[in-house]
Amino acid sequence: MTAGTVCWIAPCHAQNVVAKTGGLTVSAAEQTPAALVTPILSVSRAGNRIVGVGDHGAILLSDDNGVSFRQAKSVPVQSALTAVSFANQRTGWAVGHWGAILRTDDGGETWHRQRIDLANDQPLFSVYFKNASEGWAVGLWSLMLHTTNGGATWDEVILPPSPGRKKADNNLYDIFAGKEGQLYIASEHGLILHSADDGRTWTYSDTGYKGSFWCGVTLRSGTLVVAGLRGSIYRSGDGGVSWSAVQSDFPSSITALVQERDGTVAALGLDGVSLLSHDDGRTFSGEQRADRLALTAATETSQGSLSIFSVNGPVSQ
């Protein structure tokens, strides 16, 4: 970020508002300059605005393509937020620990809580909305929630057990859309969950990998790419029926996948690793930052550049 352009919102009454649920206290996120250097775990676009979410309920906003960031005015939780998804430039959702689900209707400036479960610390790891009404949130031990009314109510979806298990208990890390109503979830044990009927039923696709996939993306060609632990990257050109391992230059775990407007696929990860593919995800090559800063999230800006986040907040580009 450029020196002198970072702004922050002065403390307001919202940070003192608390709610008691199940004997525990839920406090609003603190308004503090420290939010600008907190780990950011997920990022989305709300129109041209960049919205990143992370530890301690931090939500950061940028209206200048990632040059500067400011903290959202009001966030009703201090727990870690792990994912964010926008249906349009104003309406979006963030999810996180304690099963929290938050909604915004002003592009991320203010948020209100739709769900929290303080009786069970079962975090949500990912959220996806296909429009302003219907969406899914997924997380620990195969927790899947579904809404058809913009999050006013959420219903738990009971998933089938994965092969060889008596119940569904895989951690679900990243839900993303395919083409024509297809949905996919990057999971642990090398499994990808797939729905061909807009989320009504789900099946498992075994990639042959035994570790966890943390992120996934559908390329404009329809190719699927998933990535995760120890630099593992797998690719499918047939909608997830079969998968092949993709070699990369580094064994560092991949945390984010983004396809840029020119078709380049960027994979970012721990240890300061950034990889690029110029052949529809068939091969990746890249480099490592000298400081080995752990990269955690990325999105393409309206200008076509990448806005990248880390365990220390936004990364200067």
Backbone bond lengths (Angstrom), bond angles and torsions (degrees), N, CA, C in turn:
res aa  C-N    CA-C-N  psi(-1)  N-CA   C-N-CA  omega(-1)  CA-C   N-CA-C  phi
1 M - - - 1.457 - - 1.521 109.65 -
2 T 1.320 116.77 148.78 1.451 121.07 -179.11 1.519 110.29 -78.12
3 A 1.329 115.75 134.48 1.457 120.29 -179.12 1.521 110.03 -59.35
4 G 1.316 115.42 137.98 1.452 120.41 176.36 1.512 114.35 88.08
5 T 1.337 118.40 -6.58 1.452 119.61 -177.95 1.518 112.96 -105.23
6 V 1.319 117.43 -7.73 1.456 119.96 179.72 1.521 109.30 -80.07
7 C 1.328 115.98 129.09 1.462 119.53 178.73 1.517 109.50 -121.06
8 W 1.307 117.21 163.51 1.457 120.45 176.67 1.507 108.71 -145.10
9 I 1.311 113.66 154.22 1.449 120.13 -177.08 1.519 109.47 -85.56
10 A 1.313 117.19 131.15 1.459 120.87 178.78 1.517 110.43 -63.10
11 P 1.340 117.37 151.68 1.460 120.53 -179.88 1.528 111.48 -54.42
12 C 1.328 115.28 140.41 1.461 119.68 179.75 1.525 109.37 -130.13
13 H 1.290 116.69 174.85 1.459 120.86 -176.48 1.515 111.92 -62.66
14 A 1.342 118.25 -23.06 1.467 120.40 -174.48 1.524 112.28 -62.47
15 Q 1.326 117.86 -29.95 1.449 118.88 -176.18 1.533 111.77 -70.92
16 N 1.329 117.99 -12.93 1.455 120.24 179.90 1.528 112.44 -96.53
17 V 1.328 116.94 -3.60 1.456 120.52 -179.04 1.526 109.49 -78.49
18 V 1.326 117.31 130.19 1.458 121.16 179.30 1.523 108.76 -130.07
19 A 1.324 114.09 155.11 1.469 120.57 175.40 1.508 107.86 -131.15
20 K 1.321 116.68 141.75 1.452 120.98 179.82 1.525 109.39 -107.14
21 T 1.323 114.92 125.20 1.454 121.66 179.38 1.516 108.40 -136.41
22 G 1.327 117.16 123.61 1.454 120.58 177.42 1.515 113.33 60.27
23 G 1.319 118.37 28.55 1.446 121.43 178.11 1.509 114.07 86.90
24 L 1.333 118.08 -9.15 1.451 122.23 178.07 1.519 109.75 -102.96
25 T 1.315 116.25 154.46 1.451 121.34 -178.66 1.519 110.45 -103.80
26 V 1.323 116.49 130.68 1.461 122.71 175.70 1.518 107.96 -104.11
27 S 1.309 116.68 116.79 1.457 121.28 -179.14 1.516 110.52 -106.79
28 A 1.324 115.88 151.65 1.454 120.54 176.04 1.526 110.11 -71.22
29 A 1.314 116.13 154.35 1.457 120.74 178.20 1.524 110.68 -62.18
30 E 1.313 115.70 138.90 1.453 121.03 179.81 1.518 110.77 -72.84
31 Q 1.321 116.26 139.93 1.458 121.14 173.43 1.523 108.38 -86.21
32 T 1.311 117.30 111.30 1.458 121.16 -173.48 1.525 111.07 -155.70
33 P 1.322 117.84 145.97 1.460 120.19 176.18 1.524 112.38 -60.97
34 A 1.348 117.26 -21.89 1.461 121.07 179.67 1.529 111.95 -62.71
35 A 1.334 116.90 -21.10 1.467 119.68 178.57 1.522 111.63 -60.82
36 L 1.325 117.28 -26.70 1.462 121.04 -177.67 1.515 113.19 -74.95
37 V 1.333 116.91 -9.43 1.469 119.63 178.59 1.525 110.95 -125.38
38 T 1.318 117.24 19.03 1.462 121.08 177.93 1.520 109.81 -87.69
39 P 1.329 119.16 155.38 1.469 120.32 177.31 1.527 111.83 -58.46
40 I 1.327 116.11 128.57 1.457 123.07 175.54 1.516 107.59 -106.72
41 L 1.333 116.50 124.54 1.460 121.66 -169.50 1.518 114.22 -103.96
42 S 1.326 117.81 -16.30 1.464 120.38 -179.55 1.514 108.81 -156.94
43 V 1.334 116.22 154.20 1.459 120.94 -178.55 1.521 108.86 -145.46
44 S 1.331 115.61 147.73 1.457 121.40 177.40 1.519 108.17 -144.73
45 R 1.324 115.45 168.66 1.461 121.65 175.15 1.517 109.50 -106.07
46 A 1.324 115.72 133.46 1.460 122.91 171.20 1.519 105.86 -112.81
47 G 1.333 117.13 86.44 1.454 119.84 -168.86 1.512 109.04 66.98
48 N 1.318 117.28 -124.92 1.468 121.22 176.52 1.517 112.71 -87.54
49 R 1.327 117.18 -9.43 1.461 120.93 -179.10 1.520 110.68 -79.49
50 I 1.327 116.56 141.50 1.460 123.37 173.93 1.523 107.98 -99.37
51 V 1.347 116.51 131.10 1.458 121.91 -179.27 1.523 108.72 -126.54
52 G 1.326 116.82 116.88 1.464 122.00 178.29 1.517 110.37 -114.60
53 V 1.351 116.75 142.62 1.463 120.83 179.58 1.521 109.69 -126.12
54 G 1.356 115.68 152.77 1.455 117.47 -178.06 1.510 114.29 -167.49
55 D 1.330 115.61 -149.80 1.457 122.39 -174.38 1.525 112.22 -61.29
56 H 1.342 115.21 152.82 1.460 123.49 174.62 1.524 112.89 59.27
57 G 1.338 117.33 26.89 1.449 120.24 -179.72 1.515 114.36 71.46
58 A 1.325 116.77 16.68 1.465 119.93 -179.17 1.527 110.39 -69.57
59 I 1.326 116.31 130.17 1.459 123.04 171.89 1.524 107.35 -129.82
60 L 1.330 115.57 120.97 1.458 121.90 -176.55 1.524 109.87 -111.54
61 L 1.341 115.67 142.56 1.454 122.86 -177.46 1.518 110.17 -125.44
62 S 1.334 115.71 142.41 1.460 121.07 173.96 1.515 109.32 -136.12
63 D 1.336 115.94 131.83 1.462 121.51 176.85 1.521 111.55 -112.87
64 D 1.341 116.71 12.48 1.463 120.37 179.22 1.531 111.24 -128.80
65 N 1.339 114.94 39.30 1.469 121.70 175.79 1.525 113.00 60.71
66 G 1.329 115.96 36.05 1.452 120.38 173.72 1.508 115.62 87.05
67 V 1.312 118.34 6.35 1.473 120.18 177.53 1.519 109.92 -69.61
68 S 1.337 117.28 -42.60 1.462 121.49 178.54 1.521 109.13 -137.57
69 F 1.331 114.63 155.86 1.465 121.31 -179.90 1.514 109.84 -132.50
70 R 1.324 114.63 153.61 1.456 121.70 173.64 1.516 107.74 -136.75
71 Q 1.309 116.64 161.76 1.455 120.69 -179.28 1.530 110.13 -84.67
72 A 1.337 116.13 143.84 1.460 120.45 174.28 1.524 109.93 -58.16
73 K 1.329 116.41 150.56 1.461 120.31 -174.25 1.523 113.35 -69.63
74 S 1.343 117.12 -36.76 1.460 119.23 -173.98 1.520 110.12 -149.67
75 V 1.349 115.73 120.14 1.468 122.80 176.96 1.525 106.58 -131.24
76 P 1.333 119.83 124.20 1.465 121.13 -169.31 1.520 116.35 -83.97
77 V 1.333 118.87 7.61 1.467 120.93 178.36 1.521 110.28 -136.44
78 Q 1.335 114.98 152.22 1.463 120.87 173.73 1.524 112.15 -104.43
79 S 1.313 117.37 -3.09 1.460 119.94 179.68 1.524 110.03 -73.74
80 A 1.341 115.44 161.85 1.457 120.95 -177.98 1.521 110.82 -63.03
81 L 1.320 116.18 135.09 1.456 123.27 173.80 1.526 107.49 -104.20
82 T 1.320 115.78 127.77 1.461 120.66 -169.64 1.517 114.30 -106.45
83 A 1.337 118.96 -17.96 1.461 120.23 -176.35 1.519 110.30 -157.16
84 V 1.349 115.39 155.55 1.450 121.41 -179.65 1.524 108.42 -146.18
85 S 1.341 116.06 143.75 1.461 121.43 -179.66 1.517 108.72 -146.67
86 F 1.344 116.60 136.00 1.463 121.52 177.66 1.518 110.10 -115.36
87 A 1.336 115.52 137.33 1.462 121.33 175.53 1.521 110.95 -88.10
88 N 1.323 116.47 -26.16 1.466 122.84 177.16 1.519 107.55 -157.89
89 Q 1.306 117.54 -171.67 1.458 118.86 -173.07 1.522 114.08 -71.32
90 R 1.318 118.50 -10.97 1.459 120.44 -179.14 1.522 113.41 -116.15
91 T 1.307 118.03 -33.76 1.461 121.09 -170.85 1.517 111.24 -104.14
92 G 1.339 115.70 123.46 1.455 120.49 -179.41 1.516 111.66 -151.32
93 W 1.335 114.70 171.26 1.462 122.26 -178.66 1.517 109.97 -135.46
94 A 1.323 115.76 146.11 1.459 122.73 172.89 1.521 108.03 -127.73
95 V 1.329 116.47 145.05 1.460 120.99 179.86 1.518 109.30 -130.48
96 G 1.361 114.97 165.02 1.452 117.11 -179.78 1.509 113.40 -176.56
97 H 1.337 114.99 -151.66 1.455 121.54 -176.36 1.526 111.19 -66.63
98 W 1.342 114.86 159.09 1.455 123.16 -173.45 1.536 110.89 60.36
99 G 1.322 116.55 23.65 1.452 120.28 178.32 1.513 113.72 63.62
100 A 1.320 117.13 24.95 1.458 121.11 -175.33 1.527 111.69 -69.25
101 I 1.318 115.82 138.10 1.457 122.71 171.52 1.523 107.49 -129.39
102 L 1.331 116.17 125.29 1.458 122.61 179.64 1.520 109.38 -117.85
103 R 1.326 115.78 150.45 1.465 121.15 177.11 1.529 110.06 -126.85
104 T 1.326 116.16 144.68 1.457 122.59 172.05 1.513 109.37 -125.97
105 D 1.319 116.41 146.45 1.463 121.85 175.86 1.521 111.73 -125.61
106 D 1.327 116.10 14.63 1.466 119.81 177.97 1.530 111.11 -132.71
107 G 1.322 115.29 36.24 1.462 119.59 175.31 1.506 115.02 73.93
108 G 1.337 117.29 18.14 1.454 120.25 176.23 1.510 115.52 102.08
109 E 1.319 117.92 0.27 1.467 119.86 -179.96 1.527 110.95 -69.33
110 T 1.337 117.29 -45.57 1.465 121.84 179.45 1.525 108.84 -130.76
111 W 1.337 115.63 148.49 1.464 122.21 -175.99 1.524 109.59 -132.11
112 H 1.322 115.96 149.31 1.460 119.94 171.73 1.523 109.43 -128.95
113 R 1.312 115.89 152.79 1.457 121.84 -174.58 1.518 110.87 -85.63
114 Q 1.328 116.45 127.69 1.461 121.95 174.99 1.520 111.76 -99.43
115 R 1.327 116.86 -28.31 1.470 119.60 -176.48 1.513 109.16 -154.52
116 I 1.330 116.34 145.22 1.459 123.16 167.23 1.527 107.29 -158.06
117 D 1.320 116.80 145.58 1.466 121.45 -177.52 1.525 108.47 -131.33
118 L 1.309 116.17 87.48 1.463 120.61 -177.65 1.523 112.48 -78.37
119 A 1.322 117.08 -7.55 1.461 119.69 175.98 1.523 111.44 -79.66
120 N 1.323 116.47 -20.36 1.465 121.26 -178.70 1.525 108.70 -137.55
121 D 1.332 116.14 118.79 1.460 118.92 176.87 1.528 108.27 -82.80
122 Q 1.325 114.87 74.89 1.464 122.35 -178.22 1.529 107.23 -115.40
123 P 1.323 116.50 87.68 1.467 119.47 -173.17 1.519 113.03 -65.85
124 L 1.311 114.21 151.38 1.459 122.38 169.54 1.520 108.29 -96.13
125 F 1.328 116.60 137.26 1.453 121.50 -175.24 1.521 113.87 -107.97
126 S 1.328 117.67 -17.30 1.466 119.22 -174.89 1.518 109.89 -156.36
127 V 1.342 115.93 152.02 1.454 121.90 178.00 1.516 108.57 -143.84
128 Y 1.336 115.07 141.58 1.465 120.28 177.82 1.521 109.02 -143.35
129 F 1.336 116.49 130.91 1.457 122.73 174.28 1.520 109.02 -118.66
130 K 1.325 115.96 127.77 1.467 119.31 178.50 1.521 111.27 -84.73
131 N 1.321 116.78 -19.09 1.463 123.08 174.16 1.522 107.12 -159.33
132 A 1.309 117.09 -172.88 1.461 119.81 -175.42 1.519 113.66 -73.87
133 S 1.324 117.69 -6.35 1.465 120.74 -178.77 1.516 113.36 -108.87
134 E 1.336 118.09 -45.24 1.462 120.75 -170.43 1.524 111.52 -107.63
135 G 1.341 114.12 131.71 1.453 119.03 179.04 1.522 111.82 -158.04
136 W 1.335 114.69 170.27 1.454 122.99 -179.62 1.521 109.49 -133.67
137 A 1.319 115.69 146.77 1.459 122.23 171.89 1.521 107.76 -130.10
138 V 1.337 117.71 137.26 1.462 121.08 -175.69 1.521 109.81 -133.30
139 G 1.363 115.11 157.19 1.445 117.42 -177.66 1.509 114.71 -168.34
140 L 1.323 115.41 -142.17 1.454 123.91 -172.06 1.525 111.82 -64.28
141 W 1.345 115.82 139.35 1.464 123.45 174.08 1.535 111.83 54.91
142 S 1.323 115.74 45.71 1.471 122.60 176.00 1.519 113.80 63.14
143 L 1.314 117.29 24.25 1.462 119.19 174.80 1.530 109.26 -67.29
144 M 1.326 116.17 122.76 1.453 122.36 174.23 1.518 109.40 -132.60
145 L 1.319 116.29 128.89 1.457 123.00 177.85 1.521 108.60 -119.44
146 H 1.332 115.86 145.08 1.462 121.62 -176.47 1.517 109.17 -134.31
147 T 1.320 116.65 139.68 1.460 121.44 176.35 1.516 109.78 -133.52
148 T 1.320 115.82 147.03 1.461 121.47 174.09 1.529 111.30 -121.87
149 N 1.331 116.56 8.07 1.460 120.26 -178.92 1.527 112.12 -129.98
150 G 1.326 114.95 37.41 1.460 119.43 175.81 1.510 114.81 72.19
151 G 1.329 116.96 15.99 1.452 120.59 178.31 1.516 114.06 94.93
152 A 1.324 118.14 3.28 1.471 119.71 176.23 1.518 109.97 -59.36
153 T 1.325 116.77 -37.93 1.464 122.32 171.97 1.522 108.47 -136.02
154 W 1.328 115.25 150.10 1.463 122.12 179.41 1.522 108.76 -127.88
155 D 1.320 116.11 133.29 1.461 121.60 177.96 1.523 109.09 -110.79
156 E 1.339 115.60 137.21 1.461 119.03 177.73 1.525 109.90 -78.15
157 V 1.325 115.88 135.13 1.458 122.76 178.05 1.522 108.38 -100.50
158 I 1.316 117.48 123.91 1.459 121.52 178.19 1.526 108.39 -88.29
159 L 1.297 115.83 113.22 1.459 121.33 -177.39 1.524 110.65 -86.47
160 P 1.331 117.56 154.02 1.470 120.03 174.71 1.519 109.76 -70.07
161 P 1.324 118.34 154.17 1.471 120.31 177.03 1.523 110.24 -67.62
162 S 1.322 115.77 148.55 1.456 119.90 175.82 1.525 109.41 -72.89
163 P 1.324 118.69 160.80 1.469 121.63 -176.95 1.528 112.38 -52.80
164 G 1.330 116.13 129.90 1.455 122.08 177.66 1.511 114.73 85.04
165 R 1.337 118.05 1.73 1.458 121.12 -179.83 1.525 110.61 -118.80
166 K 1.330 115.51 155.73 1.455 120.66 -177.76 1.519 112.53 -87.39
167 K 1.319 116.58 -20.37 1.458 119.47 178.61 1.524 109.04 -147.63
168 A 1.324 115.30 162.12 1.455 121.23 177.90 1.522 108.73 -78.10
169 D 1.327 116.17 115.02 1.468 119.26 -179.30 1.522 112.12 -144.62
170 N 1.338 116.61 24.59 1.454 119.49 176.35 1.525 110.63 -80.43
171 N 1.309 116.86 146.31 1.455 120.53 172.23 1.526 108.81 -76.36
172 L 1.321 115.97 130.14 1.463 122.79 -177.09 1.521 108.17 -105.15
173 Y 1.335 116.82 115.18 1.456 120.44 -167.93 1.524 115.57 -100.57
174 D 1.333 118.27 -32.05 1.470 118.31 -175.25 1.518 110.00 -154.02
175 I 1.325 116.70 115.71 1.456 121.63 175.73 1.523 108.67 -98.93
176 F 1.340 115.97 132.40 1.462 119.78 -178.66 1.523 109.11 -147.07
177 A 1.329 115.04 156.85 1.461 121.27 -175.08 1.517 110.95 -89.15
178 G 1.337 114.90 145.31 1.449 121.24 168.74 1.514 108.84 -99.34
179 K 1.307 116.79 -141.11 1.451 121.29 177.91 1.525 110.33 -109.88
180 E 1.332 115.99 149.24 1.460 122.73 173.16 1.526 112.96 55.36
181 G 1.345 116.16 50.18 1.454 120.58 175.39 1.512 115.61 83.58
182 Q 1.325 117.69 1.24 1.466 120.65 178.14 1.532 109.70 -74.00
183 L 1.333 116.21 143.15 1.460 122.59 174.80 1.525 108.44 -130.63
184 Y 1.326 115.94 145.78 1.459 121.58 -179.79 1.528 109.29 -135.69
185 I 1.331 115.25 150.69 1.463 120.83 175.54 1.515 109.11 -133.63
186 A 1.333 116.12 121.72 1.460 121.29 172.84 1.519 108.29 -76.13
187 S 1.335 116.28 130.05 1.456 121.45 -170.41 1.527 110.01 -133.91
188 E 1.326 115.18 -174.98 1.461 119.88 176.16 1.527 110.40 -89.03
189 H 1.340 116.12 175.88 1.463 123.55 -178.66 1.528 112.21 59.61
190 G 1.337 116.81 25.34 1.451 120.41 177.90 1.508 114.32 69.12
191 L 1.333 118.01 18.46 1.463 121.84 -176.20 1.527 111.33 -99.70
192 I 1.328 114.55 142.86 1.458 122.09 172.78 1.519 107.66 -119.55
193 L 1.326 117.25 121.94 1.452 120.25 174.62 1.525 108.79 -82.40
194 H 1.332 115.47 143.79 1.463 120.74 -175.08 1.518 109.75 -138.01
195 S 1.312 115.44 134.08 1.463 121.06 171.49 1.519 108.71 -123.11
196 A 1.327 115.82 125.77 1.471 121.44 178.62 1.519 112.01 -98.86
197 D 1.337 117.26 0.53 1.465 120.37 -175.47 1.526 111.71 -128.72
198 D 1.331 114.88 43.01 1.468 120.82 174.30 1.521 112.58 61.41
199 G 1.343 116.06 37.70 1.447 120.89 172.98 1.505 116.41 87.80
200 R 1.339 118.39 3.54 1.469 119.63 -179.33 1.526 111.94 -74.54
201 T 1.333 117.52 -39.31 1.463 121.74 176.92 1.517 108.99 -133.45
202 W 1.344 115.05 154.84 1.460 120.71 -175.34 1.527 110.66 -133.72
203 T 1.333 115.72 143.34 1.462 122.70 174.38 1.529 108.79 -130.41
204 Y 1.338 115.56 167.84 1.464 121.20 -178.74 1.533 109.85 -109.11
205 S 1.312 114.94 139.43 1.458 121.81 173.28 1.523 107.72 -116.59
206 D 1.334 116.54 123.79 1.463 122.11 -178.48 1.520 109.03 -93.29
207 T 1.322 116.63 117.35 1.464 120.51 -178.31 1.522 113.13 -79.36
208 G 1.340 116.30 -16.47 1.456 120.45 -173.45 1.510 113.25 96.78
209 Y 1.332 116.57 -12.59 1.466 122.18 176.31 1.526 108.45 -86.44
210 K 1.321 118.09 151.18 1.462 121.09 -177.38 1.531 113.30 -108.66
211 G 1.323 117.28 -3.70 1.457 120.19 -179.63 1.513 112.60 -96.99
212 S 1.318 115.58 -168.15 1.465 121.53 -176.56 1.520 111.50 -95.10
213 F 1.340 114.85 140.38 1.457 121.66 169.44 1.518 108.14 -101.08
214 W 1.323 116.34 127.00 1.459 121.35 -176.47 1.517 113.52 -97.30
215 C 1.331 117.81 -19.41 1.463 119.41 -174.74 1.515 110.16 -152.74
216 G 1.321 115.62 157.80 1.449 121.10 178.97 1.514 110.60 -152.42
217 V 1.350 115.92 158.99 1.449 121.01 179.61 1.520 108.87 -151.52
218 T 1.320 115.87 145.23 1.455 122.09 170.63 1.521 107.66 -100.79
219 L 1.315 117.05 119.28 1.454 121.03 179.85 1.528 109.67 -76.86
220 R 1.313 116.21 163.65 1.462 119.87 -177.76 1.523 112.14 -62.80
221 S 1.314 117.39 -23.22 1.461 121.68 176.79 1.527 112.17 -74.97
222 G 1.342 116.71 -12.61 1.457 121.93 -173.53 1.508 113.38 97.87
223 T 1.322 117.31 -10.34 1.460 121.99 177.07 1.529 110.25 -63.46
224 L 1.335 116.59 140.10 1.453 122.51 175.94 1.522 109.37 -102.09
225 V 1.333 116.44 137.37 1.459 121.99 174.37 1.520 107.95 -131.11
226 V 1.329 116.62 129.09 1.461 122.00 175.56 1.528 108.10 -125.85
227 A 1.325 116.38 153.55 1.466 119.73 -176.97 1.515 109.61 -153.52
228 G 1.341 115.10 161.47 1.456 118.56 -179.42 1.499 114.12 -177.32
229 L 1.332 115.30 -128.13 1.454 121.87 -171.36 1.529 112.76 -57.31
230 R 1.338 114.03 144.06 1.469 123.01 172.77 1.527 112.79 53.39
231 G 1.322 116.09 33.54 1.451 120.28 176.39 1.511 114.58 73.67
232 S 1.319 117.42 14.96 1.460 120.54 -178.28 1.525 110.75 -68.10
233 I 1.333 116.20 130.78 1.463 123.08 175.49 1.522 107.17 -133.81
234 Y 1.328 116.39 128.82 1.462 121.11 178.45 1.532 108.80 -127.18
235 R 1.325 114.94 150.21 1.459 121.83 -173.33 1.523 110.03 -132.87
236 S 1.347 115.53 141.62 1.460 120.99 174.95 1.517 109.64 -132.80
237 G 1.319 115.90 128.51 1.455 120.66 177.60 1.507 113.02 -102.64
238 D 1.344 117.23 4.69 1.467 120.35 -177.32 1.526 112.28 -127.02
239 G 1.319 115.76 36.11 1.458 119.94 174.93 1.509 114.99 74.07
240 G 1.322 117.46 19.43 1.461 120.97 177.51 1.508 114.67 96.25
241 V 1.341 117.59 4.87 1.463 119.67 177.26 1.528 110.36 -68.50
242 S 1.319 116.68 -42.81 1.463 121.33 178.17 1.522 109.42 -134.34
243 W 1.336 114.93 153.98 1.460 121.09 -175.49 1.528 109.84 -133.69
244 S 1.327 115.72 149.95 1.460 121.02 175.28 1.519 109.35 -133.54
245 A 1.333 115.24 142.16 1.461 120.33 179.22 1.525 110.02 -73.45
246 V 1.329 116.02 142.72 1.462 122.75 178.32 1.526 108.07 -112.34
247 Q 1.306 116.74 128.83 1.451 120.75 179.51 1.530 110.66 -76.03
248 S 1.335 115.96 141.42 1.457 120.59 175.69 1.531 108.94 -132.51
249 D 1.322 115.49 168.24 1.459 120.67 -174.03 1.519 113.96 -81.17
250 F 1.343 117.42 -15.23 1.458 120.22 -172.68 1.534 110.39 -134.75
251 P 1.330 117.60 148.85 1.468 121.33 177.92 1.525 112.87 -91.19
252 S 1.318 118.09 13.84 1.464 121.21 -177.21 1.525 111.07 -79.17
253 S 1.315 116.03 140.47 1.463 121.45 -176.60 1.527 111.45 -62.61
254 I 1.343 115.42 139.11 1.461 122.17 -177.73 1.528 109.31 -94.79
255 T 1.329 115.95 131.71 1.460 121.59 -176.45 1.523 113.40 -111.74
256 A 1.336 119.15 -16.78 1.470 120.67 -175.50 1.515 110.47 -151.46
257 L 1.334 115.60 142.09 1.461 123.74 174.72 1.525 108.62 -128.97
258 V 1.326 116.39 131.41 1.463 121.35 -179.43 1.519 108.82 -141.14
259 Q 1.335 117.60 133.56 1.458 120.04 170.31 1.522 108.61 -98.81
260 E 1.335 115.48 126.26 1.451 121.10 179.81 1.521 110.45 -84.77
261 R 1.314 116.33 167.59 1.459 120.35 -172.83 1.523 113.10 -65.21
262 D 1.356 118.12 -23.64 1.461 120.11 177.42 1.524 112.59 -85.63
263 G 1.343 116.80 4.97 1.453 121.59 178.62 1.511 114.58 96.52
264 T 1.325 117.77 -13.70 1.462 121.19 178.07 1.523 110.42 -61.87
265 V 1.328 116.60 137.36 1.456 122.00 176.54 1.526 108.12 -106.13
266 A 1.316 117.06 122.44 1.457 122.46 178.85 1.519 109.67 -103.67
267 A 1.331 115.96 134.04 1.466 122.78 174.33 1.522 107.38 -121.42
268 L 1.320 116.92 123.98 1.460 122.22 -177.36 1.513 109.57 -118.47
269 G 1.342 116.25 149.44 1.448 116.99 -176.53 1.504 115.42 -158.11
270 L 1.317 113.27 -168.03 1.451 121.43 -179.41 1.523 109.80 -69.69
271 D 1.320 116.03 166.15 1.468 122.28 179.77 1.517 112.39 63.62
272 G 1.339 117.51 21.10 1.454 120.33 175.91 1.510 114.83 72.33
273 V 1.323 117.49 24.60 1.457 121.39 -175.80 1.529 110.82 -88.79
274 S 1.325 115.98 134.37 1.465 121.99 171.54 1.519 107.99 -133.60
275 L 1.350 115.39 130.70 1.463 122.38 -176.76 1.522 109.10 -124.19
276 L 1.336 116.32 150.85 1.447 121.86 177.69 1.519 110.32 -130.18
277 S 1.333 115.06 144.34 1.455 121.61 173.13 1.523 108.94 -124.34
278 H 1.339 115.75 131.67 1.462 120.87 178.68 1.524 111.40 -113.97
279 D 1.339 116.89 13.68 1.463 120.40 -176.98 1.528 111.58 -133.36
280 D 1.332 115.66 45.11 1.462 121.67 175.55 1.520 112.44 63.07
281 G 1.326 116.51 34.06 1.454 121.17 175.15 1.506 115.65 82.72
282 R 1.332 118.23 10.13 1.468 120.47 -179.48 1.524 112.01 -75.46
283 T 1.324 116.61 -35.29 1.466 121.45 178.16 1.523 109.07 -139.94
284 F 1.332 115.75 149.99 1.457 122.40 176.88 1.527 109.33 -130.54
285 S 1.300 116.28 142.73 1.462 121.41 171.61 1.520 107.78 -143.28
286 G 1.330 116.71 156.28 1.450 117.17 -176.83 1.503 114.32 -172.37
287 E 1.328 113.73 -152.42 1.456 120.12 -173.19 1.521 109.57 -148.63
288 Q 1.332 114.52 171.50 1.459 121.73 -178.83 1.509 109.49 -127.20
289 R 1.319 116.54 132.59 1.460 120.86 177.02 1.523 110.34 -62.43
290 A 1.318 116.31 145.87 1.457 120.57 179.13 1.519 111.61 -63.85
291 D 1.348 117.55 -32.84 1.463 120.70 -179.31 1.531 112.74 -86.14
292 R 1.346 116.89 -5.17 1.466 122.62 179.36 1.520 113.09 54.24
293 L 1.307 116.32 34.06 1.456 121.84 177.92 1.527 109.77 -62.51
294 A 1.325 116.50 128.92 1.464 121.21 -179.18 1.527 109.98 -71.41
295 L 1.333 116.48 118.46 1.459 122.56 179.43 1.530 108.67 -91.94
296 T 1.316 117.07 136.96 1.462 120.21 -168.06 1.527 115.20 -123.59
297 A 1.329 118.99 -22.82 1.463 120.42 -175.92 1.519 109.05 -163.19
298 A 1.330 116.01 157.99 1.467 120.23 178.60 1.512 110.03 -160.71
299 T 1.329 115.37 154.23 1.452 122.17 172.21 1.511 108.55 -148.90
300 E 1.320 116.71 157.87 1.456 120.27 175.50 1.521 109.16 -83.88
301 T 1.322 116.85 136.82 1.452 121.18 178.31 1.525 109.98 -81.71
302 S 1.326 116.25 172.31 1.460 120.34 178.60 1.514 111.87 -66.53
303 Q 1.338 117.31 -17.06 1.461 121.75 178.03 1.524 112.89 -91.34
304 G 1.339 116.71 -4.16 1.447 119.98 178.16 1.506 115.71 95.01
305 S 1.328 118.33 -1.71 1.461 121.53 175.47 1.520 109.16 -88.34
306 L 1.333 116.55 171.31 1.451 121.04 177.04 1.521 110.49 -98.25
307 S 1.315 116.53 133.86 1.455 121.94 169.32 1.521 106.79 -101.67
308 I 1.336 116.74 118.61 1.458 122.82 -170.45 1.526 109.93 -114.99
309 F 1.336 115.26 143.20 1.462 121.56 179.97 1.525 109.68 -123.10
310 S 1.331 114.83 163.56 1.465 120.62 -174.10 1.520 109.83 -147.75
311 V 1.325 115.08 -176.00 1.464 120.06 175.29 1.530 111.08 -69.79
312 N 1.330 117.13 -9.16 1.459 121.66 176.03 1.536 112.09 -111.68
313 G 1.333 116.11 22.29 1.456 119.39 179.56 1.513 112.84 91.41
314 P 1.351 117.34 -158.27 1.459 120.52 -179.79 1.528 111.28 -61.51
315 V 1.329 115.30 145.59 1.462 121.89 179.91 1.509 108.83 -101.35
316 S 1.317 117.17 129.04 1.460 121.21 178.75 1.519 110.30 -63.45
317 Q 1.331 116.25 134.31 1.461 121.00 -177.72 1.523 109.74 -110.40
